[in-house]
Amino acid sequence: MTEELHLASLVVHAHPNECAVVGAAIADIPAARIHGIDPSGKLVVTLEGPAAGVILEQVTQIQQTPGVIGVALVYQHAEPLESMNVEMPDEYTT
């Protein structure tokens, strides 16, 4: 079976006064990255994992974090891991 890389982006809605706690909990998840935090309680997060089930477990972990109101999946992508090492031609290079 071919190894895969799964990527997902999320918007996490947290209580505004719990953003630091929620951010710290997300930062403890392997391969989770926080790309932005809005003071209103919104966090932009990406997740990586070897299978859809791993991503689902990470989303569930975030949903169950105290202070989290909700989690919205914005984008999900999967592709063979070996394709990540293939160089893509730049059509704009002369």
Backbone torsions as a table, in degrees:
resi	resn	phi	psi	omega
1	MET	NA	140.6	-178.6
2	THR	-78.1	133.1	175.1
3	GLU	-70.0	144.1	-179.5
4	GLU	-123.1	160.2	170.8
5	LEU	-118.5	124.8	178.2
6	HIS	-109.9	133.4	178.9
7	LEU	-124.3	141.6	176.6
8	ALA	-143.2	145.4	172.9
9	SER	-119.7	144.7	-174.6
10	LEU	-135.7	155.2	163.6
11	VAL	-113.1	121.3	179.5
12	VAL	-103.4	126.5	178.4
13	HIS	-104.1	119.0	-178.8
14	ALA	-121.5	160.0	171.0
15	HIS	-60.0	132.0	-176.2
16	PRO	-52.4	-37.1	-179.4
17	ASN	-81.1	0.5	179.1
18	GLU	-112.5	6.7	-176.5
19	CYS	-57.4	-41.3	-178.4
20	ALA	-65.4	-41.7	179.9
21	VAL	-67.1	-45.1	179.2
22	VAL	-64.3	-43.2	177.7
23	GLY	-59.4	-41.3	178.8
24	ALA	-65.7	-38.9	179.2
25	ALA	-66.4	-41.0	178.1
26	ILE	-66.6	-40.1	179.6
27	ALA	-61.8	-23.9	178.2
28	ASP	-79.5	-10.0	179.6
29	ILE	-83.1	125.2	178.8
30	PRO	-58.1	136.8	177.4
31	ALA	66.0	20.0	172.7
32	ALA	-102.8	138.3	179.2
33	ARG	-133.3	138.5	176.1
34	ILE	-100.4	124.3	-176.8
35	HIS	-103.1	-13.0	178.8
36	GLY	-173.6	147.5	176.9
37	ILE	-133.0	125.4	175.8
38	ASP	-99.3	138.4	-179.0
39	PRO	-57.6	-19.4	179.2
40	SER	-74.0	-9.4	177.2
41	GLY	111.6	11.8	179.8
42	LYS	-100.0	133.3	177.0
43	LEU	-123.0	135.9	174.6
44	VAL	-99.3	123.3	-171.1
45	VAL	-132.5	142.1	168.3
46	THR	-117.9	149.3	178.4
47	LEU	-127.0	148.3	174.3
48	GLU	-131.6	146.9	176.9
49	GLY	-167.6	167.7	-177.3
50	PRO	-82.7	-8.7	-177.7
51	ALA	-156.7	158.5	179.1
52	ALA	-59.7	-35.7	179.6
53	GLY	-62.4	-35.3	178.1
54	VAL	-66.3	-43.8	178.2
55	ILE	-61.5	-44.6	179.9
56	LEU	-60.9	-40.6	177.0
57	GLU	-63.0	-40.5	179.1
58	GLN	-65.6	-42.1	178.3
59	VAL	-62.7	-43.6	178.5
60	THR	-61.3	-41.5	178.1
61	GLN	-60.4	-42.9	179.0
62	ILE	-65.9	-43.5	-179.9
63	GLN	-59.0	-33.9	-176.4
64	GLN	-88.9	2.1	179.2
65	THR	-72.7	128.8	177.1
66	PRO	-56.3	133.3	-179.0
67	GLY	100.7	-14.3	179.8
68	VAL	-84.3	129.9	177.0
69	ILE	-89.8	-43.4	-178.8
70	GLY	-166.3	163.3	179.1
71	VAL	-132.1	128.2	178.4
72	ALA	-115.9	123.4	175.0
73	LEU	-77.0	122.4	-178.2
74	VAL	-98.3	-39.1	-174.4
75	TYR	-153.6	143.7	174.7
76	GLN	-141.8	138.7	-178.9
77	HIS	-145.1	143.8	175.0
78	ALA	-139.6	142.8	175.1
79	GLU	-156.4	160.4	178.5
80	PRO	-59.0	137.9	-178.8
81	LEU	-59.5	-36.2	-178.7
82	GLU	-63.7	-27.5	179.6
83	SER	-70.7	-17.0	178.7
84	MET	-70.7	-15.3	-179.5
85	ASN	-100.7	4.9	-180.0
86	VAL	-90.6	125.2	180.0
87	GLU	-76.0	131.1	179.6
88	MET	-94.3	135.3	178.2
89	PRO	-70.1	146.0	177.6
90	ASP	-95.9	106.5	-175.4
91	GLU	-69.2	-12.6	-178.8
92	TYR	-95.6	-5.2	178.3
93	THR	-81.8	133.5	-178.5
94	THR	-93.5	NA	NA
